[in-house]
Amino acid sequence: MVSRSITLFVLAAGLEIGGAWLVWQGVREHRGWWWVGAGIVALGLYGFVATLQPDAHFGRVLAAYGGVFVAGSLAWGVLVDGYRPDRFDVLGVLVCLTGVAMIMYAPRG
C-alpha cells in the first residue's frame, strides 16, 4: 500500500511540475501554444492521478502531496534546469518528506 502511494505521489508530481513547466516554456519562453496545451493536459492528468491515492481523505492526501511537490520541484530544477540546491534546500526537502511520512504513513488506531 505504501509503495503504491509513493508511486502515485511521484507520478502526480511529475505531471504537475512538468505541466507547469510546459506552460512556462510555452508562454515565458515563447515556444508556442502547443507547449501550453500539453501542459494543460498534464495538469489535468495530475488532478486525476491524485484521486487514485489509497487514502480516502482529500485533505490528508493534498497536505502530504505538498511536501512531495517541494521535493519534486527541487529535483526538477536540478535535472532539467541545472539548479544547484544548497544545504538549506536539501534540509527543507528532508523536513517536507518527513512531514509527508508522518501525515500519510504514521500508524493510526
C-alpha positions as a printed NumPy array, in Angstrom:
array([[  0.   ,   0.   ,   0.   ],
       [  2.805,   2.438,   0.876],
       [  4.75 ,   1.71 ,  -2.318],
       [  1.615,   2.301,  -4.411],
       [  1.011,   5.589,  -2.622],
       [  4.607,   6.741,  -3.129],
       [  4.456,   5.792,  -6.812],
       [  1.262,   7.808,  -7.239],
       [  2.809,  10.796,  -5.45 ],
       [  5.851,  10.695,  -7.739],
       [  3.657,  10.378, -10.841],
       [  1.426,  13.236,  -9.684],
       [  4.455,  15.434,  -9.03 ],
       [  5.892,  14.679, -12.466],
       [  2.61 ,  15.603, -14.121],
       [  2.016,  18.768, -12.109],
       [  5.565,  20.092, -12.211],
       [  6.05 ,  19.001, -15.829],
       [  2.725,  20.533, -16.81 ],
       [  3.549,  23.843, -15.157],
       [  6.994,  23.773, -16.79 ],
       [  5.413,  23.196, -20.225],
       [  3.058,  26.155, -19.721],
       [  6.029,  28.252, -18.557],
       [  8.016,  27.266, -21.644],
       [  5.094,  27.99 , -23.956],
       [  4.344,  31.417, -22.514],
       [  7.544,  32.754, -20.955],
       [  9.992,  31.213, -23.41 ],
       [  7.71 ,  31.776, -26.433],
       [  7.735,  28.131, -27.521],
       [  4.132,  28.254, -28.642],
       [  0.634,  27.232, -27.712],
       [  1.29 ,  23.525, -28.321],
       [  3.545,  23.572, -25.255],
       [  0.836,  25.347, -23.272],
       [ -1.78 ,  22.828, -24.408],
       [  0.438,  19.892, -23.468],
       [  0.966,  21.496, -20.078],
       [ -2.76 ,  21.884, -19.537],
       [ -3.297,  18.205, -20.378],
       [ -0.536,  17.176, -17.955],
       [ -2.039,  19.345, -15.208],
       [ -5.437,  17.742, -15.781],
       [ -3.888,  14.283, -15.542],
       [ -2.231,  15.31 , -12.274],
       [ -5.676,  16.021, -10.833],
       [ -6.853,  12.581, -11.875],
       [ -3.801,  10.739, -10.524],
       [ -4.222,  12.419,  -7.135],
       [ -7.649,  10.748,  -6.8  ],
       [ -6.056,   7.29 ,  -7.068],
       [ -4.353,   7.512,  -3.665],
       [ -5.456,   4.668,  -1.368],
       [ -6.215,   7.097,   1.485],
       [ -9.765,   8.416,   1.199],
       [ -9.157,  11.768,   2.919],
       [ -8.712,  14.561,   0.384],
       [ -7.184,  16.983,   2.871],
       [ -4.637,  14.457,   4.103],
       [ -3.585,  13.442,   0.596],
       [ -3.216,  17.02 ,  -0.624],
       [ -1.409,  18.148,   2.532],
       [  1.094,  15.328,   2.186],
       [  1.399,  15.928,  -1.539],
       [  2.592,  19.46 ,  -0.771],
       [  5.811,  18.016,   0.646],
       [  6.248,  15.772,  -2.384],
       [  5.726,  18.81 ,  -4.616],
       [  8.5  ,  20.703,  -2.81 ],
       [ 10.93 ,  17.811,  -3.205],
       [  9.895,  17.201,  -6.808],
       [ 10.248,  20.852,  -7.729],
       [ 13.813,  20.978,  -6.482],
       [ 14.608,  17.674,  -8.204],
       [ 13.127,  19.031, -11.463],
       [ 15.268,  22.131, -11.111],
       [ 18.391,  20.002, -10.693],
       [ 17.615,  17.578, -13.53 ],
       [ 16.057,  19.921, -16.087],
       [ 17.226,  23.456, -15.326],
       [ 20.675,  22.81 , -13.852],
       [ 19.756,  24.291, -10.465],
       [ 22.269,  23.644,  -7.668],
       [ 20.475,  23.324,  -4.306],
       [ 22.278,  24.487,  -1.195],
       [ 22.232,  22.789,   2.194],
       [ 19.112,  24.689,   3.245],
       [ 17.235,  23.491,   0.147],
       [ 18.21 ,  19.916,   0.991],
       [ 17.313,  20.348,   4.654],
       [ 13.958,  21.84 ,   3.684],
       [ 13.217,  18.88 ,   1.425],
       [ 14.089,  16.462,   4.226],
       [ 11.737,  18.311,   6.577],
       [  8.967,  18.206,   3.957],
       [  9.43 ,  14.495,   3.252],
       [  9.415,  13.771,   6.981],
       [  6.083,  15.578,   7.115],
       [  4.786,  13.508,   4.204],
       [  5.753,  10.295,   6.015],
       [  4.081,  11.401,   9.243],
       [  0.888,  12.576,   7.546],
       [  0.425,   9.621,   5.221],
       [  2.093,   6.618,   6.778],
       [  2.002,   7.046,  10.565],
       [  0.182,   4.177,  12.274],
       [ -3.334,   5.212,  13.227],
       [ -5.58 ,   3.33 ,  15.595]])
